[in-house]
Structures are given as structure tokens and as C-alpha cells.
């Protein structure tokens, strides 16, 4: 879903979320509250937007952060391009 969101934001607004700028615990708490109050998730995402949509480091570190949010951290995409 985070990858889809980045795709929609890049196509529609020329921005993506720099997921490495979002704290995992804050994000998960905000997602849990979002059906009732989505202001926190909006704030977290808005503060992490970047216009660097073609930057491979932003993309790869975003994949890493996305997998880390789900508890998967055995492999890291970003280390592959360094």
C-alpha cells in the first residue's frame, strides 16, 4: 500500500513520501487511529514528502522502511545500490 501511495503521489503531485523520515511506532499508531481520526497520519505523511521522485536512494530506502514497518528486515534494498 505504501508503494501504491508513492506511485499515486508521484503521478498526481510530483512528490513521494521519504519513508525513512517517519518513525515506525508513530506511523503504526497513526494508522491504527486513522479510521476514526486521520489527522495524525496526514501530518506524518505531509511532513515527509519530497519532490525527489527520481532519486534511487529515496526509492530504495523507502522500500526498506516499508518492509521494516511490517517486521521484515533481513534484506536491505538500499545497501545493494550503495
Backbone bond lengths (Angstrom), bond angles and torsions (degrees), N, CA, C in turn:
res aa  C-N    CA-C-N  psi(-1)  N-CA   C-N-CA  omega(-1)  CA-C   N-CA-C  phi
1 X - - - 1.445 - - 1.531 110.97 -
2 X 1.349 116.61 -36.78 1.470 119.25 179.11 1.526 110.73 -66.51
3 X 1.325 117.64 -37.11 1.467 121.12 177.96 1.525 109.80 -66.60
4 X 1.325 116.62 -41.80 1.458 120.96 177.31 1.530 110.31 -61.89
5 X 1.329 117.03 -43.83 1.462 120.71 178.51 1.528 110.47 -59.07
6 X 1.325 116.97 -45.61 1.469 119.73 178.41 1.522 111.27 -60.19
7 X 1.325 116.58 -40.45 1.468 119.66 178.92 1.529 110.90 -62.77
8 X 1.318 116.43 -45.73 1.465 120.66 -179.95 1.530 110.89 -63.44
9 X 1.321 117.25 -42.44 1.465 120.69 179.59 1.524 111.56 -66.22
10 X 1.329 116.85 -40.03 1.470 119.27 -178.57 1.526 110.93 -68.41
11 X 1.329 116.80 -40.58 1.467 119.96 179.57 1.522 112.44 -71.30
12 X 1.308 116.66 -39.92 1.460 120.10 -174.53 1.511 115.60 -87.93
13 X 1.339 116.33 -31.03 1.465 118.92 -172.13 1.523 114.61 -131.34
14 X 1.334 117.87 -4.82 1.459 120.70 179.65 1.517 113.88 71.72
15 X 1.334 116.77 27.18 1.466 121.89 177.75 1.526 109.20 -135.71
16 X 1.318 116.26 160.61 1.460 123.18 171.34 1.525 107.77 -136.08
17 X 1.311 115.70 166.36 1.453 121.15 176.17 1.519 108.47 -87.71
18 X 1.319 116.77 128.47 1.466 121.07 171.75 1.529 105.52 -86.15
19 X 1.319 115.79 91.13 1.460 122.01 -172.83 1.515 112.50 -62.43
20 X 1.311 117.32 -22.11 1.462 119.41 179.10 1.528 111.62 -69.91
21 X 1.324 117.95 -12.72 1.463 122.29 179.11 1.528 112.53 -92.98
22 X 1.332 117.01 4.08 1.461 121.18 -177.89 1.522 109.09 -112.28
23 X 1.311 115.50 128.55 1.455 121.65 177.62 1.529 109.71 -71.73
24 X 1.335 115.97 130.34 1.464 121.57 -176.97 1.527 112.01 -56.28
25 X 1.312 117.80 -50.27 1.459 120.55 -176.79 1.527 112.04 -64.67
26 X 1.330 116.68 -41.97 1.470 119.90 177.50 1.525 110.74 -61.54
27 X 1.343 115.23 -42.87 1.464 120.31 -179.60 1.531 110.93 -62.09
28 X 1.327 117.21 -49.17 1.460 120.42 -177.89 1.528 111.47 -63.82
29 X 1.326 117.19 -38.57 1.468 120.33 176.47 1.525 110.83 -65.10
30 X 1.324 116.59 -43.25 1.462 120.87 179.95 1.530 110.87 -64.86
31 X 1.321 117.05 -38.54 1.470 120.26 177.64 1.520 110.31 -65.23
32 X 1.328 116.90 -39.40 1.460 120.09 178.32 1.513 112.88 -63.47
33 X 1.315 117.23 -34.28 1.469 122.11 179.77 1.526 112.85 -86.37
34 X 1.329 117.76 -14.52 1.464 120.94 -170.79 1.532 115.40 -58.97
35 X 1.339 121.30 -31.27 1.466 117.51 177.07 1.536 113.11 -63.89
36 X 1.325 116.74 -22.45 1.463 120.95 -178.22 1.521 112.91 -105.94
37 X 1.338 115.66 -33.83 1.468 121.78 -178.92 1.524 107.75 -150.94
38 X 1.325 116.03 104.61 1.460 119.57 -175.77 1.533 113.49 -94.20
39 X 1.315 117.83 9.21 1.464 120.44 -176.91 1.534 111.70 -65.54
40 X 1.315 117.92 -37.93 1.469 120.73 -178.39 1.529 111.14 -67.24
41 X 1.324 117.66 -43.48 1.467 119.69 179.92 1.526 110.24 -67.81
42 X 1.321 116.82 -37.32 1.467 120.08 176.30 1.528 109.93 -61.18
43 X 1.306 116.61 -44.51 1.460 121.56 -179.08 1.527 111.25 -64.08
44 X 1.327 117.34 -46.01 1.469 120.77 178.95 1.521 111.31 -58.88
45 X 1.320 116.09 -47.25 1.464 120.46 -177.77 1.530 111.51 -68.18
46 X 1.316 116.18 -43.81 1.467 119.99 -178.95 1.531 111.35 -60.20
47 X 1.318 116.86 -40.12 1.461 120.57 -178.96 1.533 113.15 -74.00
48 X 1.317 117.35 -10.75 1.467 120.58 -179.49 1.524 112.54 -109.30
49 X 1.327 118.03 9.00 1.462 120.21 -179.93 1.521 111.29 -73.09
50 X 1.338 114.34 144.32 1.459 120.70 175.74 1.523 108.62 -140.37
51 X 1.309 116.17 151.93 1.467 119.97 177.25 1.530 111.87 -92.96
52 X 1.296 117.50 10.48 1.467 122.37 -179.77 1.533 110.21 -85.15
53 X 1.324 116.14 60.21 1.461 120.86 -173.49 1.527 113.25 -71.05
54 X 1.307 117.94 -19.95 1.466 120.82 -179.60 1.523 113.27 -103.08
55 X 1.311 117.19 8.29 1.462 121.42 -178.94 1.529 109.44 -81.83
56 X 1.343 117.96 115.13 1.469 119.51 -178.31 1.527 112.79 -62.87
57 X 1.315 118.32 -29.49 1.469 120.21 178.33 1.527 111.17 -66.14
58 X 1.329 116.78 -41.05 1.468 120.79 177.44 1.526 109.32 -63.04
59 X 1.328 116.47 -45.53 1.463 120.56 -178.98 1.525 111.72 -62.91
60 X 1.331 116.87 -50.98 1.464 120.25 -176.27 1.528 111.99 -68.73
61 X 1.333 118.07 -40.58 1.459 119.04 177.97 1.521 110.21 -67.96
62 X 1.338 116.88 -28.62 1.461 120.76 174.90 1.515 112.17 -66.49
63 X 1.328 116.57 -39.77 1.470 119.90 175.14 1.522 110.39 -62.56
64 X 1.326 115.70 -45.24 1.470 119.72 178.88 1.519 111.16 -58.79
65 X 1.324 117.01 -47.04 1.463 120.98 -179.05 1.522 110.24 -63.69
66 X 1.322 116.96 -40.58 1.449 120.71 -179.44 1.524 111.23 -61.91
67 X 1.321 116.89 -45.76 1.464 120.04 177.60 1.529 110.97 -66.40
68 X 1.324 117.14 -37.50 1.467 121.56 179.52 1.524 110.60 -62.82
69 X 1.343 116.91 -39.52 1.461 121.02 177.43 1.526 110.67 -57.59
70 X 1.334 116.78 -31.14 1.464 121.20 -178.27 1.525 112.66 -92.35
71 X 1.330 117.16 1.56 1.459 120.54 177.32 1.518 114.68 93.10
72 X 1.338 117.14 8.06 1.461 121.38 178.94 1.523 108.96 -102.46
73 X 1.308 117.47 115.26 1.468 119.09 -179.33 1.530 112.64 -143.18
74 X 1.324 117.27 20.59 1.460 119.58 179.65 1.529 111.13 -70.46
75 X 1.317 117.02 -39.04 1.457 121.71 -179.49 1.517 109.32 -114.20
76 X 1.319 115.64 147.67 1.463 120.17 179.22 1.516 108.34 -126.14
77 X 1.329 116.81 123.27 1.462 122.81 178.78 1.517 111.30 -68.05
78 X 1.323 115.55 -41.99 1.449 120.51 -172.56 1.519 111.78 -61.51
79 X 1.314 118.34 -36.45 1.469 120.74 -179.83 1.521 111.93 -64.63
80 X 1.331 116.65 -23.56 1.446 120.35 -178.97 1.519 112.54 -70.04
81 X 1.333 118.57 -26.63 1.466 119.80 -176.59 1.512 112.27 -101.24
82 X 1.309 118.40 -5.08 1.453 120.14 -178.30 1.516 110.79 -71.93
